[in-house]
């Protein structure tokens, strides 16, 4: 992985004056080659989505494109808010430094699941980093939280029934909030996993939340959401930061 940028080419080319002073005999052609190589070395993945993951809020409803190019096809737009009116979270996978612009590749929430696209550095706010990874195992009916690749929490879960399954894939935690008891228990997390129908208000979003029917856990009782016993979701709420990648397998 490369080091992420939040200041574009100014940070990168700011390193060169010292090299120039030490290498007074280097030709102009060689200097240009060094510049190109330095920019190229800053391109590539910045998140492994296991031990180090970067995320950011959107600053504008800017276009999301299939490639890091202002003329590339538009596949979506950035959103400022989730369906629950929390600031939308974009997981940042990679960066590309063009001649006059830095681009970030982001995971895009919404249907169909699994989309990624490119936005400019100016379209996102400051980068945040997490070192956590949440894994739901649909065969074992467990949820496990890893920090720096070490399991620090595991608990049984209830998932979607066959007719309304919990979708597999790579997602992330977009929001977390107190649910104040009842159907959703004391706490809930909103994910970037979309399904046909879930228990979530408005339908379609796979949430992780508590329950008023703990006897059904572990099991497959839901419309797609991931249910946890209330004591377990309370512990998890304290441990999981926004932007944590979520693998459902």
C-alpha positions in Angstrom: 0.0 0.0 0.0 1.0 3.6 -0.5 0.7 6.5 1.8 -2.5 8.4 1.2 -2.5 12.1 0.2 -4.7 14.9 1.3 -2.8 17.7 -0.3 -2.1 16.5 -3.9 1.0 17.3 -5.8 2.1 20.1 -3.5 3.1 17.5 -0.9 4.9 15.3 -3.4 6.9 17.9 -5.3 7.7 19.7 -2.0 10.2 16.9 -1.3 12.4 17.6 -4.4 14.4 20.8 -3.5 16.6 18.9 -1.1 17.3 16.2 -3.7 18.2 19.0 -6.2 20.7 20.6 -3.9 22.4 17.3 -3.3 22.4 16.2 -7.0 23.7 19.3 -8.8 25.2 17.2 -11.6 21.9 15.5 -12.6 20.6 16.5 -16.0 17.3 18.1 -16.6 16.1 14.9 -18.3 17.0 12.9 -15.3 15.2 15.2 -13.0 12.0 14.9 -15.0 12.3 11.1 -14.8 12.7 11.3 -11.0 9.5 13.4 -10.8 7.5 10.9 -12.8 8.8 8.0 -10.7 7.9 9.8 -7.5 4.4 10.5 -8.6 4.0 6.9 -9.8 5.2 5.6 -6.4 2.3 7.4 -4.7 -0.3 5.6 -6.8 -2.1 2.4 -5.8 -4.0 0.9 -2.9 -4.1 2.8 0.4 -6.5 0.4 2.2 -6.2 -3.3 2.7 -9.7 -3.4 4.3 -8.4 -5.6 7.1 -5.8 -3.9 9.2 -5.7 -0.4 7.7 -8.7 1.2 6.1 -9.2 4.9 5.2 -12.6 6.6 4.9 -14.0 10.1 4.4 -17.2 12.1 4.3 -18.3 13.7 1.1 -18.0 17.4 0.7 -20.1 17.8 -2.4 -22.6 15.8 -4.5 -19.9 15.4 -7.1 -19.8 12.7 -9.9 -18.3 9.3 -9.3 -16.6 8.1 -12.4 -15.4 4.7 -13.7 -11.8 6.0 -14.1 -9.6 8.8 -12.6 -10.4 11.1 -15.5 -12.8 14.1 -15.6 -14.1 12.8 -18.9 -14.7 9.2 -17.8 -18.2 7.9 -17.6 -20.3 8.9 -14.6 -21.7 5.9 -12.6 -23.2 7.8 -9.6 -23.0 10.9 -7.5 -21.6 11.3 -4.0 -24.3 11.7 -1.3 -24.0 13.9 1.8 -26.4 11.9 3.9 -27.4 8.3 4.5 -31.1 7.2 4.4 -31.1 7.8 8.2 -29.8 11.3 7.8 -26.3 10.6 9.1 -23.3 11.9 7.2 -22.5 9.5 4.4 -19.3 7.5 4.7 -17.1 6.5 1.8 -14.4 3.8 2.2 -11.3 5.0 0.3 -9.5 2.1 -1.5 -6.8 3.7 -3.7 -5.4 6.9 -5.0 -4.1 8.1 -8.4 -2.0 11.2 -8.8 -2.5 12.7 -12.2 -0.5 15.7 -13.6 -2.7 18.3 -12.0 -5.2 16.3 -9.8 -5.3 13.6 -7.1 -8.1 11.1 -7.4 -9.4 8.6 -4.8 -11.1 5.3 -5.6 -14.1 4.8 -3.2 -16.6 2.1 -2.5 -20.0 3.3 -3.5 -23.0 2.5 -1.3 -26.3 1.5 -3.0 -27.6 -0.9 -5.5 -26.1 -2.9 -7.0 -23.7 -3.9 -4.2 -20.0 -3.9 -4.8 -19.5 -0.8 -6.9 -16.4 1.3 -6.8 -15.6 4.5 -8.6 -13.3 7.5 -8.7 -13.7 11.0 -7.2 -11.3 14.0 -6.9 -9.5 14.7 -3.7 -11.5 17.9 -3.3 -14.8 16.0 -3.3 -13.9 14.3 0.0 -13.1 15.7 3.5 -10.2 14.7 5.6 -9.2 11.0 5.5 -9.8 9.0 8.7 -8.2 5.6 9.4 -9.4 2.5 11.3 -7.6 -0.7 12.1 -10.6 -2.8 12.7 -12.4 -5.4 10.6 -15.8 -6.9 11.2 -16.6 -10.4 9.9 -20.0 -12.2 9.7 -19.8 -15.9 9.1 -23.2 -17.0 7.8 -22.3 -20.7 8.1 -21.2 -20.5 11.7 -23.7 -17.8 12.6 -21.1 -15.6 14.3 -19.8 -12.1 14.2 -16.2 -11.4 15.0 -14.3 -8.1 15.4 -10.7 -8.0 14.5 -8.3 -5.2 15.5 -4.9 -5.3 13.8 -5.7 -8.9 12.6 -6.4 -10.1 16.2 -9.9 -11.2 17.2 -11.1 -9.1 20.1 -14.8 -10.0 20.1 -17.1 -12.7 18.9 -20.8 -13.5 19.4 -23.6 -15.5 17.8 -26.0 -13.8 15.4 -29.3 -14.2 13.6 -29.3 -13.6 9.9 -31.7 -13.5 7.0 -34.0 -16.5 6.1 -33.7 -18.2 2.7 -36.3 -16.0 1.1 -34.8 -12.8 2.3 -31.1 -13.6 2.7 -28.3 -11.5 4.2 -26.1 -10.6 1.2 -22.5 -11.7 1.1 -19.7 -9.3 0.1 -17.4 -6.6 1.3 -19.1 -3.6 2.9 -18.5 -1.1 5.8 -20.1 0.5 8.8 -21.7 3.8 7.7 -23.5 4.8 10.9 -24.1 3.8 14.5 -26.7 5.0 17.0 -28.7 4.2 20.1 -31.9 2.3 19.1 -33.6 2.8 22.4 -34.9 -0.8 22.8 -37.8 -2.7 21.2 -37.4 -4.5 17.9 -33.8 -3.2 17.4 -32.5 -3.5 20.9 -30.3 -0.8 22.5 -28.0 -0.1 19.6 -27.8 -0.4 15.8 -25.3 -0.1 13.0 -26.2 0.8 9.4 -24.0 -0.9 6.8 -23.4 -0.5 3.1 -25.0 -3.9 2.3 -28.3 -3.6 0.4 -30.8 -6.4 0.1 -34.3 -7.1 -1.2 -36.0 -6.5 2.1 -34.8 -6.0 5.7 -36.1 -5.1 9.1 -34.6 -1.6 8.6 -36.9 1.4 8.3 -37.6 1.9 4.6 -36.4 -1.6 3.7 -33.3 -2.7 1.8 -30.4 -1.9 4.1 -28.7 -4.6 6.1 -28.4 -3.4 9.6 -26.7 -4.9 12.7 -28.8 -4.4 15.8 -30.2 -5.9 19.0 -33.4 -7.8 19.3 -36.5 -8.3 21.5 -36.4 -12.1 20.6 -33.0 -13.3 21.9 -34.2 -17.0 21.8 -34.0 -16.9 18.0 -30.2 -16.3 18.1 -28.2 -18.0 16.7 -30.5 -18.7 13.7 -31.9 -17.4 10.5 -35.0 -15.5 11.5 -34.7 -12.1 9.9 -35.6 -10.3 6.7 -31.9 -9.8 6.0 -30.6 -7.8 9.0 -28.1 -9.2 11.4 -29.5 -9.6 14.9 -27.5 -9.8 18.1 -28.4 -10.3 21.7 -28.6 -7.0 23.4 -25.7 -7.5 25.7 -23.5 -8.4 22.8 -24.5 -5.5 20.6 -23.9 -3.2 23.5 -20.3 -4.4 23.8 -19.8 -4.3 20.0 -21.1 -0.7 19.9 -18.3 0.4 22.2 -15.6 -1.3 20.1 -16.6 -0.6 16.4 -15.7 2.8 14.9 -17.4 4.3 11.9 -15.7 3.2 8.6 -14.9 -0.3 9.8 -14.9 -2.7 6.9 -17.5 -5.5 7.1 -17.1 -8.8 5.4 -20.1 -11.1 5.1 -19.3 -14.5 3.9 
